[in-house]
Amino acid sequence: MTSQEIFLTARRQRGVGLIEVMISLVIGLVLLGALAYFFLGSQQMNRTHDDVSRMQESGRNAMEVLGNAIRQAGYRLDVDQPMNGVAITGANGTGTGAAALPDTITIRHDPTWVADAANPLKGIEANCAGGLLTSDNDTFDSLSKRVVNTKQIEYVFSIASGALRCTTKLQDATNTTETLVDNVENMQITYGIGDGNGAITLYKAAPSAAEFTQVAAVRVSLLVKGPTPNVAVNNSQAYNYNGEDVTATDGFLRQVYTSTFTVRNQTK
């Protein structure tokens, strides 16, 4: 083999240089970084979507429960008889703005009448604890009217431990509290006071005892919190609640849901 052939063979067998290896490593790291970025971004988007869906579900369920109860407030088995007590009352949470403590609202109405062979003249209905409550006005007076029912469906809606809760009275008058909807952080309520002619004159957060008997509408504002910490908002989110701008820095998403419900059965 000539010296020229030996030289050409050595050139063909030369390995990869250090610079080439470093360039390949850099390119590989850039590609891996891009893939990790897109993977984490996709994962975060999915978690954000799940949190938003959960908040929407909580807000919708809470409003449905509250709306159904508020619309029933004041219902009576006999519209010609007065109601035993007040259809709607409430307690205003202390504080102002977004820092105000949650309000509570109490709803009362007669059990809805159903065709029940065992109680053909009574109202019977399950409350939010699942207990059946039966009216006691199953007799008629001389004018063929029901006597005033004293066993009413009574709900007290409140916020505790980050959930919408319902306290109700069972048939034996004991109180039972049930968790209805999770991830509800606050509830602020204002009451539309009617003038008796179908018009609402003003909304108040803390009506007087006389004004509660004139409530024609109830406006409910819920602050719903996401179920998991979510860094999609860079650990901060701006929102407005109860008339105040807030920036949350705990990494949880939040949404505000507000609805107004008509009170159909007020006697005044």
ZALUMLUM-131463 format. One record per residue (C-alpha): residue number from 1; residue in one letter; x, y, z. Coordinates in pm, whole numbers. Example, Ala and Ser with C-alpha at 12.3 -4.5 7.8 and 13.67 -1.06 7.14 Angstrom:
BEGIN
+-----+------+--------+--------+--------+
! seq ! type !     c1 !     c2 !     c3 !
+-----+------+--------+--------+--------+
!   1 !    A !   1230 !   -450 !    780 !
!   2 !    S !   1367 !   -106 !    714 !
+-----+------+--------+--------+--------+
//
This chain:
BEGIN
+-----+------+--------+--------+--------+
! seq ! type !     c1 !     c2 !     c3 !
+-----+------+--------+--------+--------+
!   1 !    M !      0 !      0 !      0 !
!   2 !    T !    142 !    331 !   -101 !
!   3 !    S !    174 !    628 !    133 !
!   4 !    Q !   -106 !    806 !    -53 !
!   5 !    E !   -344 !    511 !     -2 !
!   6 !    I !   -258 !    503 !    372 !
!   7 !    F !   -332 !    877 !    398 !
!   8 !    L !   -670 !    844 !    223 !
!   9 !    T !   -771 !    549 !    450 !
!  10 !    A !   -685 !    752 !    761 !
!  11 !    R !   -901 !   1041 !    639 !
!  12 !    R !  -1194 !    808 !    581 !
!  13 !    Q !  -1165 !    666 !    939 !
!  14 !    R !  -1153 !   1002 !   1117 !
!  15 !    G !  -1415 !   1033 !   1404 !
!  16 !    V !  -1658 !   1316 !   1493 !
!  17 !    G !  -1494 !   1624 !   1630 !
!  18 !    L !  -1563 !   1781 !   1972 !
!  19 !    I !  -1722 !   2088 !   1816 !
!  20 !    E !  -1964 !   1877 !   1616 !
!  21 !    V !  -2061 !   1681 !   1929 !
!  22 !    M !  -2125 !   2004 !   2120 !
!  23 !    I !  -2336 !   2146 !   1839 !
!  24 !    S !  -2544 !   1825 !   1828 !
!  25 !    L !  -2594 !   1838 !   2206 !
!  26 !    V !  -2707 !   2200 !   2192 !
!  27 !    I !  -2955 !   2125 !   1914 !
!  28 !    G !  -3087 !   1827 !   2107 !
!  29 !    L !  -3129 !   2031 !   2425 !
!  30 !    V !  -3315 !   2304 !   2238 !
!  31 !    L !  -3553 !   2048 !   2090 !
!  32 !    L !  -3607 !   1883 !   2428 !
!  33 !    G !  -3673 !   2222 !   2588 !
!  34 !    A !  -3928 !   2309 !   2321 !
!  35 !    L !  -4103 !   1976 !   2365 !
!  36 !    A !  -4111 !   2017 !   2745 !
!  37 !    Y !  -4247 !   2371 !   2710 !
!  38 !    F !  -4529 !   2259 !   2482 !
!  39 !    F !  -4603 !   1957 !   2702 !
!  40 !    L !  -4625 !   2166 !   3019 !
!  41 !    G !  -4829 !   2431 !   2840 !
!  42 !    S !  -5074 !   2171 !   2713 !
!  43 !    Q !  -5097 !   2017 !   3060 !
!  44 !    Q !  -5164 !   2359 !   3214 !
!  45 !    M !  -5429 !   2439 !   2955 !
!  46 !    N !  -5606 !   2111 !   3030 !
!  47 !    R !  -5598 !   2180 !   3403 !
!  48 !    T !  -5730 !   2533 !   3349 !
!  49 !    H !  -6010 !   2398 !   3132 !
!  50 !    D !  -6099 !   2140 !   3398 !
!  51 !    D !  -6100 !   2404 !   3673 !
!  52 !    V !  -6322 !   2639 !   3470 !
!  53 !    S !  -6562 !   2353 !   3395 !
!  54 !    R !  -6579 !   2262 !   3764 !
!  55 !    M !  -6644 !   2624 !   3863 !
!  56 !    Q !  -6918 !   2659 !   3603 !
!  57 !    E !  -7078 !   2339 !   3727 !
!  58 !    S !  -7063 !   2456 !   4089 !
!  59 !    G !  -7204 !   2799 !   4002 !
!  60 !    R !  -7485 !   2653 !   3791 !
!  61 !    N !  -7582 !   2394 !   4054 !
!  62 !    A !  -7576 !   2646 !   4338 !
!  63 !    M !  -7790 !   2896 !   4148 !
!  64 !    E !  -8038 !   2625 !   4051 !
!  65 !    V !  -8081 !   2514 !   4414 !
!  66 !    L !  -8112 !   2870 !   4545 !
!  67 !    G !  -8343 !   2979 !   4263 !
!  68 !    N !  -8584 !   2689 !   4311 !
!  69 !    A !  -8607 !   2759 !   4684 !
!  70 !    I !  -8649 !   3136 !   4645 !
!  71 !    R !  -8925 !   3097 !   4386 !
!  72 !    Q !  -9111 !   2870 !   4629 !
!  73 !    A !  -9081 !   3113 !   4921 !
!  74 !    G !  -9422 !   3190 !   5068 !
!  75 !    Y !  -9606 !   2909 !   4891 !
!  76 !    R !  -9921 !   2816 !   5083 !
!  77 !    L ! -10150 !   2518 !   5049 !
!  78 !    D ! -10444 !   2756 !   5082 !
!  79 !    V ! -10387 !   3096 !   4924 !
!  80 !    D ! -10679 !   3237 !   5122 !
!  81 !    Q ! -10500 !   3171 !   5449 !
!  82 !    P ! -10203 !   3371 !   5579 !
!  83 !    M !  -9862 !   3216 !   5612 !
!  84 !    N !  -9727 !   3104 !   5945 !
!  85 !    G !  -9422 !   3330 !   5977 !
!  86 !    V !  -9222 !   3519 !   5715 !
!  87 !    A !  -9143 !   3374 !   5372 !
!  88 !    I !  -8792 !   3520 !   5347 !
!  89 !    T !  -8548 !   3647 !   5606 !
!  90 !    G !  -8172 !   3681 !   5602 !
!  91 !    A !  -7861 !   3785 !   5788 !
!  92 !    N !  -7607 !   4021 !   5637 !
!  93 !    G !  -7246 !   3912 !   5685 !
!  94 !    T !  -7022 !   4161 !   5863 !
!  95 !    G !  -6773 !   4365 !   5664 !
!  96 !    T !  -6782 !   4547 !   5333 !
!  97 !    G !  -6670 !   4485 !   4977 !
!  98 !    A !  -6504 !   4160 !   4880 !
!  99 !    A !  -6392 !   4103 !   5240 !
! 100 !    A !  -6750 !   4087 !   5370 !
! 101 !    L !  -6840 !   3761 !   5537 !
! 102 !    P !  -7097 !   3547 !   5354 !
! 103 !    D !  -7467 !   3626 !   5397 !
! 104 !    T !  -7731 !   3372 !   5495 !
! 105 !    I !  -8088 !   3346 !   5371 !
! 106 !    T !  -8385 !   3161 !   5521 !
! 107 !    I !  -8670 !   3038 !   5299 !
! 108 !    R !  -9006 !   2911 !   5425 !
! 109 !    H !  -9307 !   2760 !   5248 !
! 110 !    D !  -9573 !   2495 !   5296 !
! 111 !    P !  -9496 !   2144 !   5172 !
! 112 !    T !  -9617 !   2101 !   4816 !
! 113 !    W !  -9942 !   1907 !   4794 !
! 114 !    V !  -9916 !   1567 !   4626 !
! 115 !    A ! -10172 !   1297 !   4559 !
! 116 !    D ! -10087 !   1072 !   4850 !
! 117 !    A ! -10335 !    798 !   4939 !
! 118 !    A ! -10219 !    799 !   5301 !
! 119 !    N ! -10251 !   1179 !   5333 !
! 120 !    P ! -10504 !   1291 !   5070 !
! 121 !    L ! -10554 !   1637 !   5219 !
! 122 !    K ! -10198 !   1714 !   5330 !
! 123 !    G !  -9889 !   1859 !   5174 !
! 124 !    I !  -9581 !   1637 !   5185 !
! 125 !    E !  -9237 !   1726 !   5053 !
! 126 !    A !  -8872 !   1629 !   5100 !
! 127 !    N !  -8644 !   1902 !   5228 !
! 128 !    C !  -8277 !   1948 !   5138 !
! 129 !    A !  -8177 !   1685 !   5396 !
! 130 !    G !  -8399 !   1429 !   5223 !
! 131 !    G !  -8647 !   1414 !   5510 !
! 132 !    L !  -9018 !   1417 !   5435 !
! 133 !    L !  -9214 !   1697 !   5599 !
! 134 !    T !  -9592 !   1666 !   5614 !
! 135 !    S !  -9826 !   1958 !   5674 !
! 136 !    D ! -10061 !   1954 !   5971 !
! 137 !    N ! -10351 !   2145 !   5811 !
! 138 !    D ! -10548 !   1844 !   5691 !
! 139 !    T ! -10881 !   1963 !   5835 !
! 140 !    F ! -11125 !   2225 !   5711 !
! 141 !    D ! -11301 !   2491 !   5912 !
! 142 !    S ! -11668 !   2588 !   5881 !
! 143 !    L ! -11587 !   2803 !   5578 !
! 144 !    S ! -11430 !   2507 !   5396 !
! 145 !    K ! -11083 !   2651 !   5423 !
! 146 !    R ! -10768 !   2486 !   5545 !
! 147 !    V ! -10638 !   2599 !   5881 !
! 148 !    V ! -10296 !   2766 !   5881 !
! 149 !    N ! -10017 !   2512 !   5843 !
! 150 !    T !  -9750 !   2523 !   6116 !
! 151 !    K !  -9513 !   2257 !   5977 !
! 152 !    Q !  -9328 !   2429 !   5696 !
! 153 !    I !  -9037 !   2352 !   5475 !
! 154 !    E !  -8759 !   2576 !   5606 !
! 155 !    Y !  -8418 !   2617 !   5447 !
! 156 !    V !  -8126 !   2820 !   5582 !
! 157 !    F !  -7863 !   2860 !   5309 !
! 158 !    S !  -7513 !   2956 !   5419 !
! 159 !    I !  -7148 !   2927 !   5323 !
! 160 !    A !  -6915 !   2723 !   5541 !
! 161 !    S !  -6582 !   2550 !   5475 !
! 162 !    G !  -6588 !   2662 !   5111 !
! 163 !    A !  -6928 !   2510 !   5030 !
! 164 !    L !  -7293 !   2605 !   4999 !
! 165 !    R !  -7477 !   2440 !   5287 !
! 166 !    C !  -7842 !   2397 !   5379 !
! 167 !    T !  -7974 !   2369 !   5732 !
! 168 !    T !  -8329 !   2241 !   5755 !
! 169 !    K !  -8580 !   2119 !   6009 !
! 170 !    L !  -8698 !   1760 !   6003 !
! 171 !    Q !  -9046 !   1642 !   6104 !
! 172 !    D !  -8938 !   1615 !   6468 !
! 173 !    A !  -8812 !   1978 !   6458 !
! 174 !    T !  -8444 !   1878 !   6480 !
! 175 !    N !  -8197 !   2064 !   6259 !
! 176 !    T !  -7987 !   1888 !   5997 !
! 177 !    T !  -7716 !   2050 !   5785 !
! 178 !    E !  -7616 !   1917 !   5443 !
! 179 !    T !  -7341 !   2026 !   5203 !
! 180 !    L !  -7503 !   2102 !   4868 !
! 181 !    V !  -7232 !   2246 !   4641 !
! 182 !    D !  -6854 !   2254 !   4691 !
! 183 !    N !  -6610 !   2531 !   4591 !
! 184 !    V !  -6843 !   2821 !   4681 !
! 185 !    E !  -6633 !   3075 !   4870 !
! 186 !    N !  -6877 !   3362 !   4934 !
! 187 !    M !  -7243 !   3456 !   4894 !
! 188 !    Q !  -7373 !   3813 !   4897 !
! 189 !    I !  -7747 !   3879 !   4879 !
! 190 !    T !  -7955 !   4190 !   4817 !
! 191 !    Y !  -8332 !   4203 !   4840 !
! 192 !    G !  -8562 !   4388 !   4602 !
! 193 !    I !  -8834 !   4562 !   4805 !
! 194 !    G !  -9170 !   4578 !   4625 !
! 195 !    D !  -9426 !   4856 !   4647 !
! 196 !    G !  -9721 !   4614 !   4642 !
! 197 !    N !  -9807 !   4704 !   4281 !
! 198 !    G !  -9553 !   4489 !   4101 !
! 199 !    A !  -9268 !   4740 !   4105 !
! 200 !    I !  -8939 !   4712 !   4297 !
! 201 !    T !  -8847 !   5041 !   4458 !
! 202 !    L !  -8497 !   4956 !   4583 !
! 203 !    Y !  -8250 !   4678 !   4662 !
! 204 !    K !  -8119 !   4644 !   5016 !
! 205 !    A !  -7859 !   4415 !   5173 !
! 206 !    A !  -8017 !   4437 !   5518 !
! 207 !    P !  -8394 !   4498 !   5503 !
! 208 !    S !  -8597 !   4568 !   5813 !
! 209 !    A !  -8844 !   4312 !   5947 !
! 210 !    A !  -9129 !   4495 !   5774 !
! 211 !    E !  -8934 !   4516 !   5445 !
! 212 !    F !  -8870 !   4140 !   5445 !
! 213 !    T !  -9246 !   4089 !   5410 !
! 214 !    Q !  -9231 !   4304 !   5094 !
! 215 !    V !  -8938 !   4131 !   4922 !
! 216 !    A !  -9033 !   4076 !   4558 !
! 217 !    A !  -8694 !   3967 !   4421 !
! 218 !    V !  -8367 !   3831 !   4554 !
! 219 !    R !  -8031 !   3900 !   4388 !
! 220 !    V !  -7765 !   3640 !   4469 !
! 221 !    S !  -7394 !   3684 !   4395 !
! 222 !    L !  -7167 !   3382 !   4441 !
! 223 !    L !  -6788 !   3373 !   4440 !
! 224 !    V !  -6680 !   3030 !   4316 !
! 225 !    K !  -6323 !   2913 !   4371 !
! 226 !    G !  -6134 !   2669 !   4151 !
! 227 !    P !  -6061 !   2327 !   4302 !
! 228 !    T !  -5682 !   2331 !   4248 !
! 229 !    P !  -5393 !   2582 !   4248 !
! 230 !    N !  -5356 !   2704 !   3893 !
! 231 !    V !  -5044 !   2883 !   3776 !
! 232 !    A !  -5201 !   2971 !   3442 !
! 233 !    V !  -5271 !   3313 !   3590 !
! 234 !    N !  -4914 !   3350 !   3720 !
! 235 !    N !  -5039 !   3304 !   4075 !
! 236 !    S !  -5260 !   3614 !   4050 !
! 237 !    Q !  -5603 !   3697 !   3913 !
! 238 !    A !  -5799 !   4022 !   3910 !
! 239 !    Y !  -6176 !   4018 !   3953 !
! 240 !    N !  -6454 !   4234 !   4097 !
! 241 !    Y !  -6676 !   4107 !   4376 !
! 242 !    N !  -6934 !   4287 !   4586 !
! 243 !    G !  -6838 !   4620 !   4429 !
! 244 !    E !  -6465 !   4590 !   4496 !
! 245 !    D !  -6168 !   4510 !   4271 !
! 246 !    V !  -5959 !   4223 !   4404 !
! 247 !    T !  -5632 !   4063 !   4300 !
! 248 !    A !  -5601 !   3709 !   4434 !
! 249 !    T !  -5243 !   3586 !   4475 !
! 250 !    D !  -5297 !   3229 !   4597 !
! 251 !    G !  -5295 !   3075 !   4248 !
! 252 !    F !  -5662 !   2967 !   4252 !
! 253 !    L !  -5898 !   3068 !   3973 !
! 254 !    R !  -6224 !   3239 !   4071 !
! 255 !    Q !  -6547 !   3331 !   3894 !
! 256 !    V !  -6842 !   3545 !   4000 !
! 257 !    Y !  -7200 !   3434 !   3928 !
! 258 !    T !  -7493 !   3669 !   3983 !
! 259 !    S !  -7865 !   3598 !   3932 !
! 260 !    T !  -8190 !   3764 !   4034 !
! 261 !    F !  -8490 !   3550 !   4127 !
! 262 !    T !  -8853 !   3660 !   4155 !
! 263 !    V !  -9045 !   3584 !   4475 !
! 264 !    R !  -9382 !   3467 !   4346 !
! 265 !    N !  -9581 !   3406 !   4662 !
! 266 !    Q !  -9535 !   3702 !   4895 !
! 267 !    T !  -9858 !   3794 !   5068 !
! 268 !    K !  -9776 !   4165 !   5080 !
+-----+------+--------+--------+--------+
//
